[in-house]
Amino acid sequence: MASSRSSNSLVVPGSRQALERLKFEVAQELGIQLPADGYYGNMLTRDMGSIGGYITRRLVQMAEQQLAGSPMR
């Protein structure tokens, strides 16, 4: 039976806004226009996958820098 608890729950309070900013920043860098109304159903899967991949890459890079003790940019 399926659990009602989402596996995508955020651990750090306030991180949702930071992730949203990162999504828009990455989309702008890639030249992908995100819809103003927040409905992503008409977006190409390839574009959304690119955004997600770059976000993941950036988050891993940030974590590596933090673990290495170097300042984040």
C-alpha positions in Angstrom: 0.0 0.0 0.0 1.3 3.5 -0.9 2.4 5.8 1.9 0.9 9.3 2.0 4.3 10.7 3.0 6.2 12.4 0.1 9.7 11.2 -0.4 10.5 14.7 -1.8 10.1 16.5 1.5 12.7 19.2 2.2 15.1 18.8 5.1 16.2 22.4 5.4 13.4 25.0 6.0 13.5 27.8 3.5 15.4 25.8 0.9 12.4 25.7 -1.5 13.0 29.4 -2.3 16.7 28.9 -2.9 16.0 26.0 -5.2 13.4 28.1 -7.1 16.0 30.9 -7.6 18.5 28.3 -8.8 16.0 26.8 -11.2 15.3 30.2 -12.8 19.1 31.1 -12.8 20.0 27.9 -14.6 17.1 28.2 -17.1 18.3 31.8 -17.9 21.9 30.6 -18.4 20.6 27.8 -20.8 18.4 30.2 -22.7 15.2 28.4 -21.7 12.1 30.5 -21.0 10.1 29.2 -18.0 6.4 30.0 -18.0 5.3 32.9 -15.8 2.2 31.1 -14.6 4.2 28.2 -13.1 2.6 25.5 -15.3 5.3 23.4 -16.8 3.1 20.9 -18.7 3.8 22.5 -22.0 7.6 22.5 -21.5 9.8 20.1 -23.5 11.1 17.1 -21.5 14.5 17.7 -22.8 14.6 21.3 -21.6 13.3 20.4 -18.1 15.9 17.6 -17.9 18.7 20.0 -18.9 17.6 22.3 -16.1 17.4 19.5 -13.6 20.8 18.1 -14.7 22.5 21.5 -14.3 20.9 22.1 -10.9 22.2 18.7 -9.8 25.6 19.4 -11.1 25.7 22.8 -9.4 24.5 21.4 -6.0 27.1 18.6 -6.1 29.8 21.3 -6.9 28.6 23.4 -4.0 28.7 20.4 -1.6 32.2 19.4 -2.8 33.4 23.0 -2.2 31.8 23.0 1.3 33.4 19.7 2.2 36.8 20.8 1.0 36.4 23.9 3.2 36.8 26.4 0.3 34.4 29.4 0.2 31.4 29.1 -2.0 31.0 31.6 -4.8 
